[in-house]
Amino acid sequence: MREITSNGFRLVHETTGAPVYFEDIIRDFRGDEHVITGGRSPHKPSSTGRVYTARNREFFPTVFRLIWIK
């Protein structure tokens, strides 16, 4: 399994700090399932970055209760 990383950041679950892996199935705040395929780390302190899904969609990580950490 491959952790999702970008520019020295790791994508993790906000509540547990557990890493997110490529092709993990994660539920959004509505309960819908998505396959996580990657992401883009924050480019400045006020940014949250982005998370990519298998359906070619881009979301804020907070939609899945995820955060980027250094």
CHARMM internal coordinates of N, CA and C (Angstrom, degrees):
IC EDIT
DIST 1 N 1 CA 1.4612
DIST 1 CA 1 C 1.5232
ANGL 1 N 1 CA 1 C 108.96
DIST 1 C 2 N 1.3044
ANGL 1 CA 1 C 2 N 115.20
DIHE 1 N 1 CA 1 C 2 N 142.45
DIST 2 N 2 CA 1.4580
ANGL 1 C 2 N 2 CA 121.03
DIHE 1 CA 1 C 2 N 2 CA -175.93
DIST 2 CA 2 C 1.5298
ANGL 2 N 2 CA 2 C 110.26
DIHE 1 C 2 N 2 CA 2 C -113.81
DIST 2 C 3 N 1.3368
ANGL 2 CA 2 C 3 N 116.18
DIHE 2 N 2 CA 2 C 3 N 121.02
DIST 3 N 3 CA 1.4682
ANGL 2 C 3 N 3 CA 120.53
DIHE 2 CA 2 C 3 N 3 CA 177.19
DIST 3 CA 3 C 1.5161
ANGL 3 N 3 CA 3 C 109.95
DIHE 2 C 3 N 3 CA 3 C -66.09
DIST 3 C 4 N 1.3411
ANGL 3 CA 3 C 4 N 115.91
DIHE 3 N 3 CA 3 C 4 N 150.91
DIST 4 N 4 CA 1.4610
ANGL 3 C 4 N 4 CA 120.34
DIHE 3 CA 3 C 4 N 4 CA 177.11
DIST 4 CA 4 C 1.5248
ANGL 4 N 4 CA 4 C 107.83
DIHE 3 C 4 N 4 CA 4 C -90.45
DIST 4 C 5 N 1.3316
ANGL 4 CA 4 C 5 N 114.98
DIHE 4 N 4 CA 4 C 5 N 118.84
DIST 5 N 5 CA 1.4606
ANGL 4 C 5 N 5 CA 122.39
DIHE 4 CA 4 C 5 N 5 CA -179.30
DIST 5 CA 5 C 1.5220
ANGL 5 N 5 CA 5 C 109.22
DIHE 4 C 5 N 5 CA 5 C -132.96
DIST 5 C 6 N 1.3317
ANGL 5 CA 5 C 6 N 115.32
DIHE 5 N 5 CA 5 C 6 N 159.33
DIST 6 N 6 CA 1.4604
ANGL 5 C 6 N 6 CA 120.81
DIHE 5 CA 5 C 6 N 6 CA 177.03
DIST 6 CA 6 C 1.5230
ANGL 6 N 6 CA 6 C 109.13
DIHE 5 C 6 N 6 CA 6 C -161.88
DIST 6 C 7 N 1.3056
ANGL 6 CA 6 C 7 N 117.15
DIHE 6 N 6 CA 6 C 7 N 121.23
DIST 7 N 7 CA 1.4722
ANGL 6 C 7 N 7 CA 123.09
DIHE 6 CA 6 C 7 N 7 CA 175.68
DIST 7 CA 7 C 1.5275
ANGL 7 N 7 CA 7 C 113.48
DIHE 6 C 7 N 7 CA 7 C 50.24
DIST 7 C 8 N 1.3221
ANGL 7 CA 7 C 8 N 117.04
DIHE 7 N 7 CA 7 C 8 N 45.21
DIST 8 N 8 CA 1.4569
ANGL 7 C 8 N 8 CA 121.06
DIHE 7 CA 7 C 8 N 8 CA 177.73
DIST 8 CA 8 C 1.5230
ANGL 8 N 8 CA 8 C 114.68
DIHE 7 C 8 N 8 CA 8 C 83.60
DIST 8 C 9 N 1.3266
ANGL 8 CA 8 C 9 N 118.68
DIHE 8 N 8 CA 8 C 9 N 1.30
DIST 9 N 9 CA 1.4658
ANGL 8 C 9 N 9 CA 123.50
DIHE 8 CA 8 C 9 N 9 CA 177.24
DIST 9 CA 9 C 1.5201
ANGL 9 N 9 CA 9 C 109.56
DIHE 8 C 9 N 9 CA 9 C -103.12
DIST 9 C 10 N 1.3411
ANGL 9 CA 9 C 10 N 116.24
DIHE 9 N 9 CA 9 C 10 N 152.47
DIST 10 N 10 CA 1.4686
ANGL 9 C 10 N 10 CA 123.00
DIHE 9 CA 9 C 10 N 10 CA 173.82
DIST 10 CA 10 C 1.5231
ANGL 10 N 10 CA 10 C 107.92
DIHE 9 C 10 N 10 CA 10 C -118.79
DIST 10 C 11 N 1.3130
ANGL 10 CA 10 C 11 N 116.79
DIHE 10 N 10 CA 10 C 11 N 141.41
DIST 11 N 11 CA 1.4628
ANGL 10 C 11 N 11 CA 121.62
DIHE 10 CA 10 C 11 N 11 CA 175.87
DIST 11 CA 11 C 1.5222
ANGL 11 N 11 CA 11 C 107.81
DIHE 10 C 11 N 11 CA 11 C -89.74
DIST 11 C 12 N 1.3508
ANGL 11 CA 11 C 12 N 116.55
DIHE 11 N 11 CA 11 C 12 N 124.36
DIST 12 N 12 CA 1.4648
ANGL 11 C 12 N 12 CA 121.28
DIHE 11 CA 11 C 12 N 12 CA -176.83
DIST 12 CA 12 C 1.5177
ANGL 12 N 12 CA 12 C 110.39
DIHE 11 C 12 N 12 CA 12 C -135.06
DIST 12 C 13 N 1.3417
ANGL 12 CA 12 C 13 N 114.88
DIHE 12 N 12 CA 12 C 13 N 162.12
DIST 13 N 13 CA 1.4632
ANGL 12 C 13 N 13 CA 121.21
DIHE 12 CA 12 C 13 N 13 CA 174.24
DIST 13 CA 13 C 1.5255
ANGL 13 N 13 CA 13 C 108.31
DIHE 12 C 13 N 13 CA 13 C -71.97
DIST 13 C 14 N 1.3104
ANGL 13 CA 13 C 14 N 116.54
DIHE 13 N 13 CA 13 C 14 N 131.46
DIST 14 N 14 CA 1.4568
ANGL 13 C 14 N 14 CA 122.49
DIHE 13 CA 13 C 14 N 14 CA -175.02
DIST 14 CA 14 C 1.5294
ANGL 14 N 14 CA 14 C 112.47
DIHE 13 C 14 N 14 CA 14 C -59.14
DIST 14 C 15 N 1.3129
ANGL 14 CA 14 C 15 N 118.14
DIHE 14 N 14 CA 14 C 15 N -41.46
DIST 15 N 15 CA 1.4664
ANGL 14 C 15 N 15 CA 120.71
DIHE 14 CA 14 C 15 N 15 CA -173.68
DIST 15 CA 15 C 1.5284
ANGL 15 N 15 CA 15 C 113.51
DIHE 14 C 15 N 15 CA 15 C -83.02
DIST 15 C 16 N 1.3382
ANGL 15 CA 15 C 16 N 117.57
DIHE 15 N 15 CA 15 C 16 N -35.13
DIST 16 N 16 CA 1.4692
ANGL 15 C 16 N 16 CA 119.73
DIHE 15 CA 15 C 16 N 16 CA -175.24
DIST 16 CA 16 C 1.5213
ANGL 16 N 16 CA 16 C 114.09
DIHE 15 C 16 N 16 CA 16 C -105.69
DIST 16 C 17 N 1.3200
ANGL 16 CA 16 C 17 N 117.18
DIHE 16 N 16 CA 16 C 17 N -20.98
DIST 17 N 17 CA 1.4560
ANGL 16 C 17 N 17 CA 120.88
DIHE 16 CA 16 C 17 N 17 CA -175.72
DIST 17 CA 17 C 1.5208
ANGL 17 N 17 CA 17 C 113.07
DIHE 16 C 17 N 17 CA 17 C 77.53
DIST 17 C 18 N 1.3428
ANGL 17 CA 17 C 18 N 116.85
DIHE 17 N 17 CA 17 C 18 N 6.14
DIST 18 N 18 CA 1.4670
ANGL 17 C 18 N 18 CA 120.93
DIHE 17 CA 17 C 18 N 18 CA 178.94
DIST 18 CA 18 C 1.5224
ANGL 18 N 18 CA 18 C 109.73
DIHE 17 C 18 N 18 CA 18 C -69.98
DIST 18 C 19 N 1.3337
ANGL 18 CA 18 C 19 N 117.29
DIHE 18 N 18 CA 18 C 19 N 139.84
DIST 19 N 19 CA 1.4692
ANGL 18 C 19 N 19 CA 119.76
DIHE 18 CA 18 C 19 N 19 CA -179.18
DIST 19 CA 19 C 1.5268
ANGL 19 N 19 CA 19 C 112.28
DIHE 18 C 19 N 19 CA 19 C -67.22
DIST 19 C 20 N 1.3323
ANGL 19 CA 19 C 20 N 115.02
DIHE 19 N 19 CA 19 C 20 N 153.45
DIST 20 N 20 CA 1.4602
ANGL 19 C 20 N 20 CA 122.12
DIHE 19 CA 19 C 20 N 20 CA 174.77
DIST 20 CA 20 C 1.5213
ANGL 20 N 20 CA 20 C 106.71
DIHE 19 C 20 N 20 CA 20 C -100.89
DIST 20 C 21 N 1.3259
ANGL 20 CA 20 C 21 N 116.52
DIHE 20 N 20 CA 20 C 21 N 134.82
DIST 21 N 21 CA 1.4546
ANGL 20 C 21 N 21 CA 122.07
DIHE 20 CA 20 C 21 N 21 CA -177.74
DIST 21 CA 21 C 1.5204
ANGL 21 N 21 CA 21 C 111.01
DIHE 20 C 21 N 21 CA 21 C -109.32
DIST 21 C 22 N 1.3315
ANGL 21 CA 21 C 22 N 114.69
DIHE 21 N 21 CA 21 C 22 N 152.57
DIST 22 N 22 CA 1.4609
ANGL 21 C 22 N 22 CA 122.15
DIHE 21 CA 21 C 22 N 22 CA 176.14
DIST 22 CA 22 C 1.5231
ANGL 22 N 22 CA 22 C 109.39
DIHE 21 C 22 N 22 CA 22 C -54.33
DIST 22 C 23 N 1.3104
ANGL 22 CA 22 C 23 N 116.43
DIHE 22 N 22 CA 22 C 23 N 130.07
DIST 23 N 23 CA 1.4652
ANGL 22 C 23 N 23 CA 126.43
DIHE 22 CA 22 C 23 N 23 CA -179.70
DIST 23 CA 23 C 1.5300
ANGL 23 N 23 CA 23 C 114.18
DIHE 22 C 23 N 23 CA 23 C 71.21
DIST 23 C 24 N 1.3465
ANGL 23 CA 23 C 24 N 117.58
DIHE 23 N 23 CA 23 C 24 N 18.42
DIST 24 N 24 CA 1.4665
ANGL 23 C 24 N 24 CA 120.12
DIHE 23 CA 23 C 24 N 24 CA 169.77
DIST 24 CA 24 C 1.5193
ANGL 24 N 24 CA 24 C 108.85
DIHE 23 C 24 N 24 CA 24 C -64.56
DIST 24 C 25 N 1.3098
ANGL 24 CA 24 C 25 N 116.40
DIHE 24 N 24 CA 24 C 25 N 145.12
DIST 25 N 25 CA 1.4635
ANGL 24 C 25 N 25 CA 121.65
DIHE 24 CA 24 C 25 N 25 CA 173.73
DIST 25 CA 25 C 1.5144
ANGL 25 N 25 CA 25 C 106.91
DIHE 24 C 25 N 25 CA 25 C -98.00
DIST 25 C 26 N 1.3369
ANGL 25 CA 25 C 26 N 116.01
DIHE 25 N 25 CA 25 C 26 N 119.52
DIST 26 N 26 CA 1.4616
ANGL 25 C 26 N 26 CA 121.83
DIHE 25 CA 25 C 26 N 26 CA -175.12
DIST 26 CA 26 C 1.5202
ANGL 26 N 26 CA 26 C 109.05
DIHE 25 C 26 N 26 CA 26 C -129.20
DIST 26 C 27 N 1.3106
ANGL 26 CA 26 C 27 N 116.19
DIHE 26 N 26 CA 26 C 27 N 142.71
DIST 27 N 27 CA 1.4668
ANGL 26 C 27 N 27 CA 121.87
DIHE 26 CA 26 C 27 N 27 CA 178.41
DIST 27 CA 27 C 1.5304
ANGL 27 N 27 CA 27 C 110.35
DIHE 26 C 27 N 27 CA 27 C -90.15
DIST 27 C 28 N 1.3296
ANGL 27 CA 27 C 28 N 115.58
DIHE 27 N 27 CA 27 C 28 N 139.96
DIST 28 N 28 CA 1.4633
ANGL 27 C 28 N 28 CA 120.13
DIHE 27 CA 27 C 28 N 28 CA 174.60
DIST 28 CA 28 C 1.5240
ANGL 28 N 28 CA 28 C 109.17
DIHE 27 C 28 N 28 CA 28 C -83.69
DIST 28 C 29 N 1.3202
ANGL 28 CA 28 C 29 N 116.58
DIHE 28 N 28 CA 28 C 29 N -177.25
DIST 29 N 29 CA 1.4650
ANGL 28 C 29 N 29 CA 120.42
DIHE 28 CA 28 C 29 N 29 CA -176.59
DIST 29 CA 29 C 1.5276
ANGL 29 N 29 CA 29 C 112.72
DIHE 28 C 29 N 29 CA 29 C -66.46
DIST 29 C 30 N 1.3335
ANGL 29 CA 29 C 30 N 117.55
DIHE 29 N 29 CA 29 C 30 N -16.02
DIST 30 N 30 CA 1.4687
ANGL 29 C 30 N 30 CA 120.74
DIHE 29 CA 29 C 30 N 30 CA 177.14
DIST 30 CA 30 C 1.5314
ANGL 30 N 30 CA 30 C 112.14
DIHE 29 C 30 N 30 CA 30 C -90.32
DIST 30 C 31 N 1.3368
ANGL 30 CA 30 C 31 N 116.71
DIHE 30 N 30 CA 30 C 31 N -11.64
DIST 31 N 31 CA 1.4504
ANGL 30 C 31 N 31 CA 121.00
DIHE 30 CA 30 C 31 N 31 CA -178.33
DIST 31 CA 31 C 1.5158
ANGL 31 N 31 CA 31 C 113.87
DIHE 30 C 31 N 31 CA 31 C 98.67
DIST 31 C 32 N 1.3438
ANGL 31 CA 31 C 32 N 117.67
DIHE 31 N 31 CA 31 C 32 N 1.42
DIST 32 N 32 CA 1.4617
ANGL 31 C 32 N 32 CA 121.63
DIHE 31 CA 31 C 32 N 32 CA 178.32
DIST 32 CA 32 C 1.5290
ANGL 32 N 32 CA 32 C 109.69
DIHE 31 C 32 N 32 CA 32 C -78.44
DIST 32 C 33 N 1.3269
ANGL 32 CA 32 C 33 N 116.50
DIHE 32 N 32 CA 32 C 33 N 140.86
DIST 33 N 33 CA 1.4584
ANGL 32 C 33 N 33 CA 121.30
DIHE 32 CA 32 C 33 N 33 CA 179.86
DIST 33 CA 33 C 1.5297
ANGL 33 N 33 CA 33 C 111.75
DIHE 32 C 33 N 33 CA 33 C -88.05
DIST 33 C 34 N 1.3280
ANGL 33 CA 33 C 34 N 115.34
DIHE 33 N 33 CA 33 C 34 N 141.83
DIST 34 N 34 CA 1.4601
ANGL 33 C 34 N 34 CA 123.02
DIHE 33 CA 33 C 34 N 34 CA 177.85
DIST 34 CA 34 C 1.5209
ANGL 34 N 34 CA 34 C 108.69
DIHE 33 C 34 N 34 CA 34 C -137.38
DIST 34 C 35 N 1.3259
ANGL 34 CA 34 C 35 N 116.75
DIHE 34 N 34 CA 34 C 35 N 146.76
DIST 35 N 35 CA 1.4607
ANGL 34 C 35 N 35 CA 122.22
DIHE 34 CA 34 C 35 N 35 CA 174.38
DIST 35 CA 35 C 1.5226
ANGL 35 N 35 CA 35 C 107.33
DIHE 34 C 35 N 35 CA 35 C -95.98
DIST 35 C 36 N 1.3211
ANGL 35 CA 35 C 36 N 116.99
DIHE 35 N 35 CA 35 C 36 N 119.97
DIST 36 N 36 CA 1.4593
ANGL 35 C 36 N 36 CA 121.99
DIHE 35 CA 35 C 36 N 36 CA -177.59
DIST 36 CA 36 C 1.5253
ANGL 36 N 36 CA 36 C 109.09
DIHE 35 C 36 N 36 CA 36 C -83.64
DIST 36 C 37 N 1.3416
ANGL 36 CA 36 C 37 N 116.21
DIHE 36 N 36 CA 36 C 37 N 127.60
DIST 37 N 37 CA 1.4672
ANGL 36 C 37 N 37 CA 120.76
DIHE 36 CA 36 C 37 N 37 CA -177.30
DIST 37 CA 37 C 1.5226
ANGL 37 N 37 CA 37 C 113.72
DIHE 36 C 37 N 37 CA 37 C -117.06
DIST 37 C 38 N 1.3266
ANGL 37 CA 37 C 38 N 118.07
DIHE 37 N 37 CA 37 C 38 N -3.85
DIST 38 N 38 CA 1.4607
ANGL 37 C 38 N 38 CA 119.64
DIHE 37 CA 37 C 38 N 38 CA 179.25
DIST 38 CA 38 C 1.5040
ANGL 38 N 38 CA 38 C 111.02
DIHE 37 C 38 N 38 CA 38 C 158.74
DIST 38 C 39 N 1.3186
ANGL 38 CA 38 C 39 N 114.67
DIHE 38 N 38 CA 38 C 39 N -164.68
DIST 39 N 39 CA 1.4521
ANGL 38 C 39 N 39 CA 118.81
DIHE 38 CA 38 C 39 N 39 CA 179.65
DIST 39 CA 39 C 1.5104
ANGL 39 N 39 CA 39 C 111.87
DIHE 38 C 39 N 39 CA 39 C 179.96
DIST 39 C 40 N 1.3122
ANGL 39 CA 39 C 40 N 114.69
DIHE 39 N 39 CA 39 C 40 N 176.70
DIST 40 N 40 CA 1.4651
ANGL 39 C 40 N 40 CA 122.96
DIHE 39 CA 39 C 40 N 40 CA 178.41
DIST 40 CA 40 C 1.5217
ANGL 40 N 40 CA 40 C 107.44
DIHE 39 C 40 N 40 CA 40 C -128.28
DIST 40 C 41 N 1.3101
ANGL 40 CA 40 C 41 N 116.81
DIHE 40 N 40 CA 40 C 41 N 124.05
DIST 41 N 41 CA 1.4574
ANGL 40 C 41 N 41 CA 121.17
DIHE 40 CA 40 C 41 N 41 CA -178.37
DIST 41 CA 41 C 1.5275
ANGL 41 N 41 CA 41 C 111.10
DIHE 40 C 41 N 41 CA 41 C -69.27
DIST 41 C 42 N 1.3378
ANGL 41 CA 41 C 42 N 117.38
DIHE 41 N 41 CA 41 C 42 N 164.28
DIST 42 N 42 CA 1.4721
ANGL 41 C 42 N 42 CA 120.45
DIHE 41 CA 41 C 42 N 42 CA 178.23
DIST 42 CA 42 C 1.5302
ANGL 42 N 42 CA 42 C 110.86
DIHE 41 C 42 N 42 CA 42 C -60.40
DIST 42 C 43 N 1.3237
ANGL 42 CA 42 C 43 N 116.47
DIHE 42 N 42 CA 42 C 43 N 138.91
DIST 43 N 43 CA 1.4634
ANGL 42 C 43 N 43 CA 120.26
DIHE 42 CA 42 C 43 N 43 CA 179.91
DIST 43 CA 43 C 1.5231
ANGL 43 N 43 CA 43 C 112.18
DIHE 42 C 43 N 43 CA 43 C -98.15
DIST 43 C 44 N 1.3327
ANGL 43 CA 43 C 44 N 117.31
DIHE 43 N 43 CA 43 C 44 N -7.46
DIST 44 N 44 CA 1.4684
ANGL 43 C 44 N 44 CA 122.27
DIHE 43 CA 43 C 44 N 44 CA 175.11
DIST 44 CA 44 C 1.5317
ANGL 44 N 44 CA 44 C 107.40
DIHE 43 C 44 N 44 CA 44 C -155.25
DIST 44 C 45 N 1.3232
ANGL 44 CA 44 C 45 N 118.69
DIHE 44 N 44 CA 44 C 45 N 162.71
DIST 45 N 45 CA 1.4709
ANGL 44 C 45 N 45 CA 121.04
DIHE 44 CA 44 C 45 N 45 CA -174.50
DIST 45 CA 45 C 1.5383
ANGL 45 N 45 CA 45 C 115.22
DIHE 44 C 45 N 45 CA 45 C -56.41
DIST 45 C 46 N 1.3010
ANGL 45 CA 45 C 46 N 118.28
DIHE 45 N 45 CA 45 C 46 N -31.32
DIST 46 N 46 CA 1.4691
ANGL 45 C 46 N 46 CA 120.03
DIHE 45 CA 45 C 46 N 46 CA -177.96
DIST 46 CA 46 C 1.5314
ANGL 46 N 46 CA 46 C 113.07
DIHE 45 C 46 N 46 CA 46 C -86.19
DIST 46 C 47 N 1.3370
ANGL 46 CA 46 C 47 N 117.35
DIHE 46 N 46 CA 46 C 47 N -0.91
DIST 47 N 47 CA 1.4643
ANGL 46 C 47 N 47 CA 122.04
DIHE 46 CA 46 C 47 N 47 CA -178.98
DIST 47 CA 47 C 1.5258
ANGL 47 N 47 CA 47 C 110.93
DIHE 46 C 47 N 47 CA 47 C -90.82
DIST 47 C 48 N 1.3316
ANGL 47 CA 47 C 48 N 116.80
DIHE 47 N 47 CA 47 C 48 N 152.46
DIST 48 N 48 CA 1.4681
ANGL 47 C 48 N 48 CA 121.27
DIHE 47 CA 47 C 48 N 48 CA 175.74
DIST 48 CA 48 C 1.5164
ANGL 48 N 48 CA 48 C 111.69
DIHE 47 C 48 N 48 CA 48 C -105.26
DIST 48 C 49 N 1.3252
ANGL 48 CA 48 C 49 N 117.90
DIHE 48 N 48 CA 48 C 49 N -7.13
DIST 49 N 49 CA 1.4539
ANGL 48 C 49 N 49 CA 121.44
DIHE 48 CA 48 C 49 N 49 CA -176.04
DIST 49 CA 49 C 1.5208
ANGL 49 N 49 CA 49 C 110.56
DIHE 48 C 49 N 49 CA 49 C 78.80
DIST 49 C 50 N 1.3256
ANGL 49 CA 49 C 50 N 116.43
DIHE 49 N 49 CA 49 C 50 N -166.37
DIST 50 N 50 CA 1.4610
ANGL 49 C 50 N 50 CA 122.37
DIHE 49 CA 49 C 50 N 50 CA -179.14
DIST 50 CA 50 C 1.5160
ANGL 50 N 50 CA 50 C 110.16
DIHE 49 C 50 N 50 CA 50 C -140.81
DIST 50 C 51 N 1.3304
ANGL 50 CA 50 C 51 N 115.60
DIHE 50 N 50 CA 50 C 51 N 161.17
DIST 51 N 51 CA 1.4656
ANGL 50 C 51 N 51 CA 123.39
DIHE 50 CA 50 C 51 N 51 CA 175.74
DIST 51 CA 51 C 1.5210
ANGL 51 N 51 CA 51 C 106.87
DIHE 50 C 51 N 51 CA 51 C -127.53
DIST 51 C 52 N 1.3354
ANGL 51 CA 51 C 52 N 117.00
DIHE 51 N 51 CA 51 C 52 N 136.63
DIST 52 N 52 CA 1.4611
ANGL 51 C 52 N 52 CA 122.11
DIHE 51 CA 51 C 52 N 52 CA -179.85
DIST 52 CA 52 C 1.5258
ANGL 52 N 52 CA 52 C 110.14
DIHE 51 C 52 N 52 CA 52 C -106.55
DIST 52 C 53 N 1.3391
ANGL 52 CA 52 C 53 N 115.40
DIHE 52 N 52 CA 52 C 53 N 145.71
DIST 53 N 53 CA 1.4665
ANGL 52 C 53 N 53 CA 120.41
DIHE 52 CA 52 C 53 N 53 CA 179.17
DIST 53 CA 53 C 1.5288
ANGL 53 N 53 CA 53 C 110.33
DIHE 52 C 53 N 53 CA 53 C -120.02
DIST 53 C 54 N 1.3391
ANGL 53 CA 53 C 54 N 115.13
DIHE 53 N 53 CA 53 C 54 N 167.22
DIST 54 N 54 CA 1.4564
ANGL 53 C 54 N 54 CA 121.36
DIHE 53 CA 53 C 54 N 54 CA -178.07
DIST 54 CA 54 C 1.5243
ANGL 54 N 54 CA 54 C 112.83
DIHE 53 C 54 N 54 CA 54 C -64.62
DIST 54 C 55 N 1.2947
ANGL 54 CA 54 C 55 N 117.95
DIHE 54 N 54 CA 54 C 55 N -19.56
DIST 55 N 55 CA 1.4722
ANGL 54 C 55 N 55 CA 121.15
DIHE 54 CA 54 C 55 N 55 CA 179.01
DIST 55 CA 55 C 1.5292
ANGL 55 N 55 CA 55 C 111.93
DIHE 54 C 55 N 55 CA 55 C -87.89
DIST 55 C 56 N 1.3333
ANGL 55 CA 55 C 56 N 116.26
DIHE 55 N 55 CA 55 C 56 N 21.08
DIST 56 N 56 CA 1.4677
ANGL 55 C 56 N 56 CA 122.49
DIHE 55 CA 55 C 56 N 56 CA -178.85
DIST 56 CA 56 C 1.5194
ANGL 56 N 56 CA 56 C 112.51
DIHE 55 C 56 N 56 CA 56 C 56.51
DIST 56 C 57 N 1.3197
ANGL 56 CA 56 C 57 N 115.52
DIHE 56 N 56 CA 56 C 57 N 39.31
DIST 57 N 57 CA 1.4611
ANGL 56 C 57 N 57 CA 121.07
DIHE 56 CA 56 C 57 N 57 CA 176.69
DIST 57 CA 57 C 1.5197
ANGL 57 N 57 CA 57 C 108.91
DIHE 56 C 57 N 57 CA 57 C -111.04
DIST 57 C 58 N 1.3225
ANGL 57 CA 57 C 58 N 115.83
DIHE 57 N 57 CA 57 C 58 N 155.07
DIST 58 N 58 CA 1.4561
ANGL 57 C 58 N 58 CA 123.36
DIHE 57 CA 57 C 58 N 58 CA 179.83
DIST 58 CA 58 C 1.5243
ANGL 58 N 58 CA 58 C 107.83
DIHE 57 C 58 N 58 CA 58 C -124.28
DIST 58 C 59 N 1.3293
ANGL 58 CA 58 C 59 N 117.00
DIHE 58 N 58 CA 58 C 59 N 130.07
DIST 59 N 59 CA 1.4615
ANGL 58 C 59 N 59 CA 121.86
DIHE 58 CA 58 C 59 N 59 CA -177.39
DIST 59 CA 59 C 1.5169
ANGL 59 N 59 CA 59 C 110.83
DIHE 58 C 59 N 59 CA 59 C -131.73
DIST 59 C 60 N 1.3258
ANGL 59 CA 59 C 60 N 115.87
DIHE 59 N 59 CA 59 C 60 N 159.42
DIST 60 N 60 CA 1.4553
ANGL 59 C 60 N 60 CA 120.78
DIHE 59 CA 59 C 60 N 60 CA 166.81
DIST 60 CA 60 C 1.5248
ANGL 60 N 60 CA 60 C 106.65
DIHE 59 C 60 N 60 CA 60 C -70.63
DIST 60 C 61 N 1.3261
ANGL 60 CA 60 C 61 N 119.03
DIHE 60 N 60 CA 60 C 61 N 143.04
DIST 61 N 61 CA 1.4635
ANGL 60 C 61 N 61 CA 120.35
DIHE 60 CA 60 C 61 N 61 CA -178.81
DIST 61 CA 61 C 1.5303
ANGL 61 N 61 CA 61 C 113.40
DIHE 60 C 61 N 61 CA 61 C -61.78
DIST 61 C 62 N 1.3198
ANGL 61 CA 61 C 62 N 117.33
DIHE 61 N 61 CA 61 C 62 N -26.51
DIST 62 N 62 CA 1.4681
ANGL 61 C 62 N 62 CA 120.37
DIHE 61 CA 61 C 62 N 62 CA -179.54
DIST 62 CA 62 C 1.5226
ANGL 62 N 62 CA 62 C 112.66
DIHE 61 C 62 N 62 CA 62 C -64.31
DIST 62 C 63 N 1.3256
ANGL 62 CA 62 C 63 N 117.99
DIHE 62 N 62 CA 62 C 63 N -21.21
DIST 63 N 63 CA 1.4652
ANGL 62 C 63 N 63 CA 121.87
DIHE 62 CA 62 C 63 N 63 CA 176.85
DIST 63 CA 63 C 1.5335
ANGL 63 N 63 CA 63 C 109.94
DIHE 62 C 63 N 63 CA 63 C -59.90
DIST 63 C 64 N 1.3381
ANGL 63 CA 63 C 64 N 116.11
DIHE 63 N 63 CA 63 C 64 N -29.87
DIST 64 N 64 CA 1.4677
ANGL 63 C 64 N 64 CA 122.15
DIHE 63 CA 63 C 64 N 64 CA -178.75
DIST 64 CA 64 C 1.5264
ANGL 64 N 64 CA 64 C 112.49
DIHE 63 C 64 N 64 CA 64 C -109.58
DIST 64 C 65 N 1.3246
ANGL 64 CA 64 C 65 N 117.08
DIHE 64 N 64 CA 64 C 65 N 8.65
DIST 65 N 65 CA 1.4746
ANGL 64 C 65 N 65 CA 122.61
DIHE 64 CA 64 C 65 N 65 CA -175.98
DIST 65 CA 65 C 1.5252
ANGL 65 N 65 CA 65 C 110.33
DIHE 64 C 65 N 65 CA 65 C 60.84
DIST 65 C 66 N 1.3438
ANGL 65 CA 65 C 66 N 115.21
DIHE 65 N 65 CA 65 C 66 N 45.29
DIST 66 N 66 CA 1.4510
ANGL 65 C 66 N 66 CA 122.77
DIHE 65 CA 65 C 66 N 66 CA 178.54
DIST 66 CA 66 C 1.5216
ANGL 66 N 66 CA 66 C 109.24
DIHE 65 C 66 N 66 CA 66 C -117.03
DIST 66 C 67 N 1.3397
ANGL 66 CA 66 C 67 N 116.90
DIHE 66 N 66 CA 66 C 67 N 158.19
DIST 67 N 67 CA 1.4709
ANGL 66 C 67 N 67 CA 121.90
DIHE 66 CA 66 C 67 N 67 CA 174.99
DIST 67 CA 67 C 1.5270
ANGL 67 N 67 CA 67 C 108.83
DIHE 66 C 67 N 67 CA 67 C -143.30
DIST 67 C 68 N 1.3148
ANGL 67 CA 67 C 68 N 115.07
DIHE 67 N 67 CA 67 C 68 N 156.43
DIST 68 N 68 CA 1.4565
ANGL 67 C 68 N 68 CA 122.12
DIHE 67 CA 67 C 68 N 68 CA 172.73
DIST 68 CA 68 C 1.5264
ANGL 68 N 68 CA 68 C 108.17
DIHE 67 C 68 N 68 CA 68 C -95.45
DIST 68 C 69 N 1.3415
ANGL 68 CA 68 C 69 N 117.89
DIHE 68 N 68 CA 68 C 69 N 131.87
DIST 69 N 69 CA 1.4670
ANGL 68 C 69 N 69 CA 120.89
DIHE 68 CA 68 C 69 N 69 CA 176.42
DIST 69 CA 69 C 1.5271
ANGL 69 N 69 CA 69 C 109.20
DIHE 68 C 69 N 69 CA 69 C -127.64
DIST 69 C 70 N 1.3301
ANGL 69 CA 69 C 70 N 115.93
DIHE 69 N 69 CA 69 C 70 N 151.41
DIST 70 N 70 CA 1.4858
ANGL 69 C 70 N 70 CA 121.64
DIHE 69 CA 69 C 70 N 70 CA 177.31
DIST 70 CA 70 C 1.4900
ANGL 70 N 70 CA 70 C 110.20
DIHE 69 C 70 N 70 CA 70 C -83.26
END
COOR INIT
IC SEED 1 N 1 CA 1 C
IC BUILD
